[in-house]
Amino acid sequence: MTRRRAGNLPAEVTSFVGRRQELAEAKRLLSAGRIVTFIGVGGVGKTRLALRVAAEVQRAFPDGVWWVDLAPLVAGELLAQTVAGALGLQSESGWEALPEYLANKRLLLVLDNCEHLLDECAVLASKILGMAPELRILATSRQVLHVEGEHILDVPPLSVSEGVPAKNSAQHEAVSLFAERAAAVLPDFAVNAANHVAVTRLCQRLDGIPLAVELAAVWMRALSVEQILDRLDDRFSLLARGSPAAVPRQKTLRALIDWSYDLCAPEEQRLWERLSVFSGGCDLEAAERVCSGDGIAPGIVLDVVTGLLDKSILLRKEHGSGVRYEMLETLRQYGRGRLAESGQETALRRRHRDWCRDLASRGEAEWFGEHQLEWITRIRSEQANVVAALEFCLSEPGEAWAAIEIAAAMWSHRLSWSSLSAGHHWLERALALEPGPSVARAKALWVEAWLVLLRGEPTSAAPLLEESCALAEQLGDEAQLASAVQIAGFAALLAGDFSRAFTLLEQALARHRAVGDQGRAWIALFQLSMAAVFKGDPRSAALCAECLEMCERVNAQWSLSYSLWVSGLNRWRCGDLRKATTMIRDAVRLKLPYNDHLGIAQCIEVLAWIAADERQDKRAAELLGAAHMVWRSIGTSLPGLGHLAGLHNRCEAQLRQNLGDEVFTAAHARGSELTLDRAVGYAADEKSAKDIELPQMESALTRRELEIAGLVAQGLSNKEIAGILVIAQRTAEGHVENILRKLGFTSRSQIAAWAAQQQTGT
C-alpha cells in the first residue's frame, strides 16, 4: 500500500526567471507572520511567484503544502468545501471539517486568485487561522484581504532598465524572460548587440509584466522584435484614448491582449471568444460540440485550436490518456468580454449548458458498467464546467429547469461532487426556483433526500421523499416512484428499522427491474442485502451472492467494492471471520482509485468489529479510531447511520471492558491520528498502527525516477529503458532499485500499479 505525497503543489513547466528580492522577502514574511498576501495587477506573476515560494519552503511544513486554485470557483458559499476538497477531505460543509482537521497540522495553504471572493476568503482565513496555530496561509489577489495579522507583498513587474538601454540589459529580469521564452520558439534567438536595444524597449513598453512579455515572445516565430514594437506602438496609441482612470499597467496588458486578438485569424478570434464559456478548460470533443458553427465548421476546430495553442492563447494539459485545453484566466475574461460585445454570450452559454446536461445524462445512463472509473474521473474533471452551467441556469430567468436536470443526473456520480453538501446546494436552489410539478422535480426530490440522508439528516429527508412519491404517483412515472420507494427503504435502514427497510427495498427492486433500470436495480439490491444481513434474514447469503454476480457480470468495479463489503459483513455475522476479512480488504483496495472515503470508512469500521471478535483488542480500538477519523473528515457521524451505530457501540463497549478505558482511549487516539492513506494501509495489514510506515508518493522520487517509473509501467526492460533515455543499462538498473527502495516495493509490477494510480490522480 502507498500514500500520496504531502501536498498537491503543481509542477513548474517552464523556467523561473528573477524575483530574488521578492523570494527573499516572501520567505521573511512567512516566517514573521501567519498570512501573507501577494497583490498586484493581473498578469504580473503573483501565481508563479507563489508557486516558487511554496516549493522552496515546503520542507518547513511536514504536513504539506496545499494549493487551492479559486479562479474557477463561482459561488462563494462553496469556498470552504473547495478548500476541504483540495486538502483531500470529503467534507459535507467544509466549515465543520476544516478547523478540526487543521488544528494540529503544520502546513502551508496557498489560496490562488482570491480577488473575486475577497470577503469570503477573508472570513475563511480568519476562522481557520484562529483555530489552527501552526497553519500558514499564502494568498494571491489583486486586492488586500484585510485579515488581522496579514502581511502584504506587492508584486512588481519584472525589472527592466529605464531610459536608454544599456549593453548589459540582459541582466534585467524582463529581458531575461523574453530571451528565454523567445529561444523556446526560435532556438537560435539570443539577446545580442544587434537587438538588445529593441528587446529592452519592447520590455519597457510592456512594463515588464510577465504575461505580456511571454505573449510577445511567442510572436518571434513570425515577427522580428522591431515588427512587434511597431504593432505595439499602434495599439498603445489606441488604448491611450481610453479611460483616464485606468492605471498604465492595465492599459499595457489590455493593449497586448488586443494586439494578440487582432493577430488571430477570424475563426481563431471566434473560437477564443466561444471557449471563454468553459470554466476549467475542455477537451476537443467539447470544443467541437459547443463552439462549432456560425463561421467555424466542426471539421476545422482542431486546426483552429492548434492555431490558438501556437499563439499561447490556449494551454495544452495532459489529462489521463487525453488532452485538455485551458486558458489563462486573464485571457478567458478578455474572450468573455468580446463574446458579450458580439451579442452571442447568452446563446453560447446555453450551448455550454446543453453540453453539460448531455454529459451528466450520459454519465447517468452508463455509470453502471466497466467504465465507472472513467465516468467518475471525467465528471470530476468537469466540475468547474458543471458549476458554471448550473450558475447560468440559476441566474438566467426561465432556465432553472435545466439546473434541476443536471444536478439530479449527478446522483450516480456523487463522488464527483466536492462533497455531499455541494450537490445539496445546487438541488436546493434549483428546486426553489422551479416549484412546478414535473418528472424532473420528482427525481430531484428523491436525489436531494438521498444526499441529506447520507449526511445524517433523516428529518430533512422525510418531506422531500413524501413530495417525491406524491408527485411521481400524480404524473404516473414508475421510474421515479421506484427510486422514491427505494430511498424511503434506505431511510428505514439507516434508522435501524430493518423489517420495514426490507419490505420497501424489495418493492423498489421489483419496480426498478420492471422499468429496466439496471443501475438503480443494483443499488436497491445492495441496500436490500444490507437490510437482510442486519435483520438476520436467511436470504442474506443469496442476496449478497446475487449482488456480487450482478457487478461481476458488467465489470462494475466501484459497485463491486460495495458488494464485497456487504458480503464480508454477512460472512462476519455468520462467524467466518477469515473470509470476511479477505473480502473487506479486497473492497478497500477497489475503492482506492475512486477516492471513496465513505466506503473506506465503512470497511475500516467492520474490520474493527472483526478484530474485536478475534480478540485483537488493541488493533480493533486503533481501527475504530481510524474509522472515526475518516467519518469525521467527510462530515458524517455514526449516530446518523443507525444500521452501523448499534454494532459500533457494542464493539466499543466490549473493547472498553476488555482493555479498560485508559488503554482503549490511547489505542483509539493512535488510530484517529493516522492519515487516510496510513489508515487504509493499516486496515489492509497486520502491523500495529505505530509500526505502519508507508512511503511518500510522488515527492519521494526524483524527476528522472518518475520518468523511469512510467516506463516500467509500460512493461519495458532495464535495457529498453536505457536505450530510450540514452543512459547506461547499469544506470537504469540503479534507478529502478532506488524506486523500489523508496516506495517500499519488491517487484516491478508494484511500480507499474503505483504509476497507474498516479495517472488517475488517486
Buried (B, 14 or more C-beta within 10 A) or exposed (E): BBBBBBBBBEEEEEEBBBBEEBBEBBBEBBEEBBBBBBBBBBBBBBBBBBBBBBBEBBEBBEBBBBBBBBBBBBBBBBBBBBBBBBBBBBBBBBBBBBBBBBEEBBBBBBBBBBBBBBEBBBBBBBBBBEEBEBBBBBBBBBEBBEBEEBBBBEBBBBBBBEEEBBEEBBEBBBBBBBBBBBBBBBEEBEBEEEBBBBBBBBBBBBBBBBBBBBBBBBBBEEBEBEEBBEBBEEBBEEBEEEEEEEEEBBBBBBBBBBBBBEBBEEBBBBBBBBBBBBBBBBBBEBBBBBBBEEEBEEEBBEEBBEBBBBBBBBBEEEBEEEBBBBBBBBBBBBBBBBBEEBEBBEBBBBBBBBBBBEBBEBBBBBBBBEBBBBBBBBBBBBBBBBBBBBBBBBEBEEBBBBBBBBBBBBBBBBBBBBBBBBBBBBBBBBBEBBEEEBBBBBBBBBBBBBBBBBBBBBEBBBEBBBBBBBBBBEBEBBBBBBBBBBBBBBBBBBBBBBEBBBBBBBBBBEBBBEBEBBBBBBBBBBBBBBBBBBBEBEBBBEBBBBBBEBBEEBEBBBBBBBBBBBBBBBBBBEEBBEBBBBBBBBBBBBBBBBBBBBBBBBBBBBBBBBBBBEEBBBBBBBBBBBBBBBBBBBBBEBEBBBBBBEBBEEBBEBBBEBBEEEBBBBBBBBBBBBBBBBBBBBBBBEEBBEEBEBBBBBBBBEEEBBBBBBBBBEEBBBEBBBEEBEBEBEBBBEBBEBBBEBBBBEEBEBBBEBBEBBEBBB
